[in-house]
Amino acid sequence: MTQETLGYVRLEWTCRRCGGKNPGPEKLCVHCGASIDEQEQFELPETQEFVTDAEELKEAAAGPDIHCPYCETRNPAGSTVCKQCGGSLAEGVVRESGHIVGAPPITRPPAEPRAAPRPAAPKVKELPWYLFAGIAALLLICCAGGYLLARPSKAINGVVRDVSWERRISIETLQPVTREDWRDEIPSDARLGTCQKKLHHTTQSEPGTSPREEVEKVCGTPYTIDQGSGYGKVVQDCEYRVYADWCEYTSQEWQEVDASIANGRDLNPYWPQVSLASGQREGERSETYKVDLDTEGKPYTYRPSDADEFSQFVIGSKWVLSVNALGGVTAVEPR
């Protein structure tokens, strides 16, 4: 969030001797003459007004006061000797500052526009108990599966009973396809459809925008920060929301309309013949291989990664299967 300064207000302090209220900048109690202790805090008065005098604004922004180590008198920031006793302030106590002392003031400086308040946070709806139970069960299943997969594979002797393969070539043609995207990301040759403003991103600093973007400045409730000098700085946290055009568009894209497929139950896979009509082209090629093996316990299926590996699985050949705890074949070796 970007912190914006709205202005400065006078705080107040309560005299520890007589209990009287004093304007923050006053160094001595206006009722009895006592000074404020360095541990005593400034407070936000019931009625607050922004400081407008130029000289007083410099004083408000100067920094925290310094308490004299000899007479405890408050001195303005930057002082080197005490205005009351003339002692050196080299060992003086600098007042604490930076903590929040209160809510926003009633009025704002005329030059500052009123920002929209931040919406209240939505109430969190409690989830039903059975949803938590379902999540717990799912986690238990995942843990059990992970444990089984982590267990070492066992070796099983097997014999090739059957093999099969399939090779496929996609056939594509250009067709109109409707999609959605940010207007600046849409291909130049696409046909633009309807658009609507949508939140694109948020940023902490005021952004530079294109002609089609809109910026909304969203600020939270102002608050006052103690400056340690009897003044409070009124600030608010803001962010900028950038809205851009989110549009439908239609473009010509290659889409699968058919496929040529060859398959068999031997060790001689081949690619199918492709017959293309006008405006069509060959698309992606894919191939799958499957080997069925018999063992003393149960049948297993292994899927070779390519044709070269597949060609080794002659019907009746013997292999050693590595089988994991879930019953999947992870590897095979000739026996």
C-alpha positions in Angstrom: 0.0 0.0 0.0 1.1 3.6 -0.7 0.9 5.8 2.4 -0.4 9.3 1.5 -0.2 12.2 3.9 -3.4 14.2 4.2 -2.1 16.8 6.7 -1.2 17.5 10.3 -3.3 18.0 13.4 -2.6 19.1 16.9 -2.6 16.4 19.5 -3.1 17.0 23.2 -1.6 15.8 26.5 -3.0 15.5 30.0 -1.0 17.1 32.9 0.1 14.5 35.4 0.0 17.2 38.2 -3.5 18.8 37.7 -5.2 16.6 35.2 -5.7 19.5 32.8 -5.8 19.0 29.0 -3.2 20.8 27.0 -2.7 21.4 23.2 0.1 19.1 22.0 2.5 21.8 21.0 2.4 23.5 24.4 5.6 22.6 26.3 4.2 23.5 29.8 0.7 22.9 31.3 -1.5 26.0 30.6 -3.3 25.4 33.9 -0.5 24.8 36.4 2.8 25.2 34.5 4.1 21.6 34.9 5.9 20.0 32.0 5.0 16.7 30.2 7.2 13.7 31.1 9.0 11.9 28.3 7.0 8.7 29.1 3.6 10.4 28.8 1.8 10.0 25.5 0.0 12.4 23.3 -3.6 11.8 22.6 -6.1 12.6 19.9 -8.5 15.4 20.9 -12.2 15.1 20.4 -12.2 17.9 17.9 -9.4 18.0 15.3 -8.6 20.5 12.6 -5.8 20.4 10.1 -2.9 22.8 10.6 -2.9 25.4 7.8 -0.3 28.0 8.9 2.9 27.6 6.9 5.3 28.1 9.9 3.3 25.7 12.1 3.4 23.1 9.4 7.2 23.2 9.4 7.1 22.7 13.1 4.7 19.8 12.8 6.9 18.1 10.2 10.2 18.8 12.0 10.4 15.5 14.0 10.1 14.4 17.6 11.0 16.8 20.5 14.0 16.3 22.8 13.7 16.3 26.6 16.5 18.0 28.4 18.5 15.5 30.6 18.8 18.2 33.3 15.4 19.9 33.7 13.3 17.6 31.5 12.0 20.6 29.4 10.7 19.7 25.9 12.7 21.3 23.1 11.9 21.3 19.4 13.6 18.8 17.1 17.1 19.9 16.0 17.8 21.9 19.2 21.3 21.5 20.7 20.9 23.4 24.0 17.9 23.5 26.3 15.8 26.7 26.0 14.9 26.5 29.7 18.2 25.9 31.4 20.8 26.2 28.7 22.1 22.6 29.2 23.5 20.5 26.4 20.9 18.2 24.7 23.6 15.8 23.5 22.3 13.3 26.1 18.7 14.3 25.8 15.8 11.9 25.4 14.2 12.0 22.0 10.4 11.4 22.3 9.0 8.2 20.8 7.1 8.7 17.6 5.5 6.6 14.9 2.6 4.9 16.8 -1.0 5.3 15.8 -3.0 7.6 18.1 -6.5 7.7 16.6 -9.1 7.7 13.9 -9.5 10.2 11.0 -10.2 13.9 11.6 -13.6 15.3 11.0 -12.5 17.6 8.2 -10.0 17.4 5.4 -7.9 20.0 3.7 -9.9 21.6 0.8 -7.2 20.6 -1.8 -7.6 16.9 -1.1 -10.5 15.0 -2.7 -12.4 12.6 -0.5 -11.4 9.1 -1.3 -13.8 6.2 -1.4 -13.6 4.1 1.8 -12.3 0.6 1.6 -15.2 -1.9 1.7 -15.6 -3.9 4.8 -14.0 -7.4 4.8 -16.6 -10.1 4.0 -17.7 -12.4 6.8 -16.1 -15.8 6.7 -18.7 -18.5 6.5 -18.0 -21.6 8.6 -17.5 -24.8 6.6 -19.6 -27.8 7.5 -18.0 -30.5 9.6 -18.4 -33.1 6.9 -16.2 -31.1 4.5 -13.4 -31.2 7.0 -13.9 -34.9 7.4 -13.7 -35.3 3.6 -10.5 -33.3 3.4 -9.0 -35.4 6.2 -9.9 -38.6 4.4 -8.4 -37.3 1.1 -5.2 -36.4 2.9 -5.1 -39.9 4.5 -5.6 -41.6 1.1 -2.8 -39.4 -0.5 -0.4 -40.3 2.4 -1.2 -44.0 2.0 -0.6 -43.8 -1.8 2.6 -42.0 -1.3 3.7 -44.6 1.2 2.9 -47.4 -1.2 4.7 -45.7 -4.1 7.8 -45.3 -1.8 8.0 -49.0 -1.0 10.5 -50.9 -3.2 9.2 -52.7 -6.2 9.1 -56.5 -6.3 10.5 -58.7 -9.1 8.0 -61.1 -10.8 8.7 -63.5 -13.7 6.4 -63.0 -16.7 5.9 -64.3 -20.3 4.6 -62.2 -23.2 1.1 -63.3 -24.1 0.0 -60.6 -26.5 1.1 -57.3 -28.1 -0.8 -54.4 -29.7 0.0 -51.0 -31.1 -1.8 -47.9 -32.6 -0.4 -45.0 -34.6 -2.5 -41.9 -35.3 -2.1 -38.9 -37.5 -4.5 -35.9 -36.9 -6.1 -34.2 -39.8 -6.7 -30.4 -39.3 -8.4 -27.6 -41.1 -8.7 -23.9 -40.4 -11.9 -23.1 -38.5 -13.2 -20.0 -36.6 -12.6 -20.3 -32.9 -14.0 -17.8 -30.3 -11.8 -17.0 -27.3 -11.4 -14.3 -24.6 -8.3 -12.3 -23.8 -7.0 -8.8 -22.9 -7.5 -6.5 -25.8 -3.8 -5.8 -26.2 -3.1 -9.5 -26.4 -5.5 -10.3 -29.1 -4.0 -11.2 -32.5 -4.1 -8.4 -35.0 -5.9 -10.5 -37.7 -8.7 -11.6 -35.3 -12.3 -10.3 -35.4 -13.0 -8.4 -32.2 -16.3 -9.1 -30.4 -17.8 -7.6 -27.2 -15.6 -6.1 -24.6 -16.0 -5.1 -20.9 -13.8 -3.5 -18.3 -12.2 -5.9 -16.0 -9.6 -5.6 -13.2 -6.2 -6.1 -14.9 -3.9 -5.5 -11.9 -3.3 -3.4 -8.8 -0.3 -1.2 -8.1 1.1 0.8 -5.2 2.1 3.8 -7.2 0.1 5.8 -9.7 0.4 4.0 -13.0 0.9 5.3 -16.5 -2.1 4.0 -18.6 -3.0 3.5 -22.2 -6.0 5.4 -23.6 -8.3 2.3 -23.1 -7.3 1.7 -19.5 -9.1 3.1 -16.5 -7.6 3.7 -13.0 -9.5 3.7 -9.7 -7.7 5.0 -6.6 -8.9 3.1 -3.6 -8.0 4.4 -0.1 -8.6 3.0 3.4 -9.8 4.9 6.4 -7.3 7.7 7.4 -5.5 7.4 10.7 -3.2 9.6 12.8 0.5 8.9 13.6 2.1 10.6 16.6 5.1 12.7 15.5 6.5 13.0 19.0 6.2 16.8 18.8 2.6 17.4 19.9 1.4 17.0 16.3 -0.1 14.0 14.5 0.4 13.2 10.8 -2.9 12.1 9.2 -2.3 9.4 6.5 -4.2 6.9 4.5 -3.2 3.7 2.7 -4.0 3.7 -1.0 -3.7 1.4 -4.0 -4.5 1.9 -7.7 -6.7 -0.6 -9.5 -6.1 -0.7 -13.3 -9.1 -1.8 -15.5 -8.6 -2.8 -19.1 -10.7 -4.3 -21.9 -11.5 -8.0 -21.6 -12.8 -9.0 -25.0 -14.2 -11.9 -27.0 -12.6 -12.4 -30.4 -12.8 -14.9 -33.2 -9.8 -16.1 -35.2 -9.0 -18.9 -37.6 -7.1 -21.7 -36.0 -6.1 -25.2 -37.1 -8.5 -27.7 -35.5 -8.7 -31.4 -35.7 -11.6 -32.6 -37.9 -10.5 -36.2 -38.5 -7.7 -38.7 -38.0 -6.0 -41.5 -39.9 -5.4 -44.5 -37.6 -3.4 -47.7 -38.1 -3.3 -50.5 -35.5 -2.2 -54.1 -35.1 -1.3 -57.0 -32.9 2.2 -57.7 -34.1 5.7 -56.1 -33.8 5.6 -54.3 -37.2 3.9 -50.9 -36.6 3.6 -48.5 -39.5 2.1 -45.0 -40.1 -1.3 -44.9 -41.8 -1.9 -43.4 -45.2 -3.4 -39.9 -45.0 -5.8 -38.5 -47.6 -6.2 -34.7 -47.3 -9.0 -32.7 -48.8 -8.6 -29.1 -50.0 -7.7 -26.8 -47.1 -6.6 -29.6 -44.8 -3.1 -30.5 -43.4 -1.5 -33.2 -41.3 -1.5 -32.4 -37.6 0.2 -34.1 -34.6 1.3 -37.8 -34.7 1.0 -40.1 -31.7 1.8 -43.7 -31.1 1.0 -46.1 -28.2 2.3 -49.6 -27.5 1.0 -52.3 -25.2 2.4 -55.6 -24.0 0.3 -58.2 -22.0 2.3 -60.6 -19.8 1.2 -63.6 -17.8 2.8 -64.4 -14.4 2.1 -67.2 -11.9 -0.2 -64.9 -10.0 -2.0 -62.5 -12.3 -1.7 -60.8 -15.8 0.2 -57.5 -16.1 0.3 -54.8 -18.8 3.4 -52.9 -19.7 3.5 -49.9 -22.1 6.8 -49.4 -24.0 7.9 -45.9 -24.6 8.7 -46.3 -28.4 8.8 -48.7 -31.3 12.4 -49.8 -30.7 11.6 -51.0 -27.2 8.3 -52.5 -28.3 10.1 -54.6 -31.0 11.8 -56.7 -28.2 8.6 -58.2 -26.9 8.3 -61.4 -29.0 5.3 -63.5 -28.1 6.5 -66.2 -25.6 9.6 -64.3 -24.5 10.4 -64.2 -20.8 10.9 -61.1 -18.7 11.4 -60.0 -15.2 8.8 -57.3 -14.1 9.4 -54.7 -11.5 5.9 -54.2 -9.9 5.3 -51.4 -7.3 2.9 -51.7 -4.3 0.0 -50.4 -6.3 0.3 -53.1 -8.9 1.9 -51.0 -11.7 4.8 -52.3 -13.9 7.6 -49.8 -13.6 10.3 -51.6 -15.6 11.0 -54.9 -17.4 14.2 -56.8 -18.1 14.9 -59.9 -20.3 15.0 -63.1 -18.2 
